[in-house]
Amino acid sequence: MVHMPGAGPVGPGRRRGLPSHDPLPRTWGDLHARLWWYAVRRAVDSVLRLQCVDLAAALTFYAVLAVVPAFMVVVDLVSFVGMDERTVDLILYVLSAVAPGGVAVALDAPLRGFAHSGLPPLTLVIFVLFTVTTASLYLGALARMLNRVYEVMEGRPLLILPPIQYLTTLALAMAAALMAVLLIAGPSAVGVVGGLLGIPDMLLHVWNALRWPALVLVSLFAATIVYRTAPNVRHESTRWIVPGAVLAVGLGAAASWLLTIYAARAYVRLDLNYGTLSGIIVTLMWLWVCNLALVIGGVLNAELARARRLAAGLPAEDDQLTPPLDTRRSSAFSARRRSLVLEGRRHRLTGRR
């Protein structure tokens, strides 16, 4: 007997909308190794079936709309205190640390030109709002992609979804700022600051040792926030979206490193073939591989959700059966579609044109 959502109290080991006698695995160790391997193989199949390479390319378009204005806003905000050139240098330094060399080259001239433009305060406010909006558009595109992966429709109302995306954008901006600080505060910079403030050398060595692990943790936090809030899916526990976050961060770091090596060796050839566009091409390639890593991590999380339901005895081999977070908007959409289908059937039966 299947208990429908809301049919009764949800006791230990039960989930709404799932059979009461089949609890889902709660920890990673509760899921058998063969189901972990099954989830990995299903993830590979889903990446090919859903054409995730193309989905990542679509996300790259929204990423360009969000990332470039964000850099320009940072430059113009800091230019009010007379640090425009140093801000550009810091941004380019961070980009050179995490992205292929062509990315910093492509953004050098636009950022320096924008630093000297001196936008009026009202124009800057409008530009900030535009940047936040484009970032939320990126999250909206990512949410639609993840909904497709989880085989659910977007059911959150339009009055609820945008605030969630704006808050997620704010959290990601804070994470990005923290990652930038961790990248900038290297041994040389920390040594200078430590000498001025009289910080013991032992603490400076501890900071330098913990800087990269902290950067990894912040990256994992950002990816987990995205996987938690973007799709219209009711996650039973955050621990089951951490594997996808680990995979996304690992793939993104590895792909960035390989692309850096490729750009360093082939940049002369790219410059001969594409001229000033070579830096833009490398930037787009980097954004694409990072988005592809994010998509693949989301696919792994979806397949782990499937594997957990299979372990509970649910027929999830064809359908995900992952409960949606909200169904109000999707229910209205389904009702409209049924109405159109019935109208089309009447036209077919009556022969109306």
Steps between C-alpha positions, in 0.01 A plus 500: 500500500639839402442791735432819311649831612316641795317172567645472849785588726848446371681279748863390517628347181211632291485766230194675370371339184703180552400157635505500879671163528801590281725764659756676286871453577596778739881497484753429226585170665136388488509502119656180366818531293331345197236777507774765519656345190156481338446872572834586339417299186151652482657845537725436199198381302296806604779740404493355149121461478420850625772652279658675798776639278238715329337591832837623628540711185162663567603570860820659370294768323328594826833482684652759265202728564559468875878479549625787283262764644584374851870572447418844365277580798781406740745722312266799496397462864861501616589785265307734731784467753774545240610136467378432148834394347595285800156341495542403136842356579352293785216369282741404225728335758212288632395406148854399410503273808176313424455534123711460186724791411285609208215591735701773674626624163146524360368698799801727553411779257120505570551514878763775482283701264202459731711600802562843345142550380372631835132408490259736680357355824150449355640325195712280725194400706317406181804303385514314834133406468564384145790285618291336774222437249732336248647284776150389598429423134800268506365327810160473332654329198694267729181422693316406180788276401507327838122459491542318171764277657274418797200456265285755683322814386555840653216534749610795714282810443647806335466695825721247683759394243669840430568575869660156536720569199598847624593363844700223335675761286591694815639186667704414191633857479617477861663163428671644192631795702637263765668287233656814351640595841644150543664520159642848554628433852794288385831454683654827374195715579447336838869542581482875441181538705639277775815709521297821532266359765759295687330165442719202604656301218339180627151641444600612151618147419172360632306744280700406191441131574125541551440745214447243224286261709287801597466592133381148421247510786359835384469363145317194633271725702414706192427191289290348779295819531429488127397134502286555809303805385496490120288194412136459601586188700437408862840386629478269799853588614780729386751215527357343183584805288857527629631224264387702199659814644829314554488367144419844355781675688748224414407492132499879480846527656643222282344643183628850583850363556498307171360800314773718652765263367332493159468879485865547602621269225256594227446869574743613231315294242164626628627857482613449141166347399257718697700813587342704778213248524731228633460614861122508464501148355708368791265675745194339342669160503581539870145602590367208296713235673412644843129490418535149362657392830207659685250318279674164546499545878125564491447188289690290755283634782185414304619146435591455867143602582382230258732242656367577848145441384599177334657392828166574668320275252341779298462458120742783416683324217293689240376807690693696760212508753678785678230707675474861375537785744191682373231410245276809486645645183545164326144397589363815338715437193380139476139614530546747214663233288218253566252768400684559172518126432126462558431798274718347229315169535167677455633669185613164368167325570281781369719575199532871582786698354 
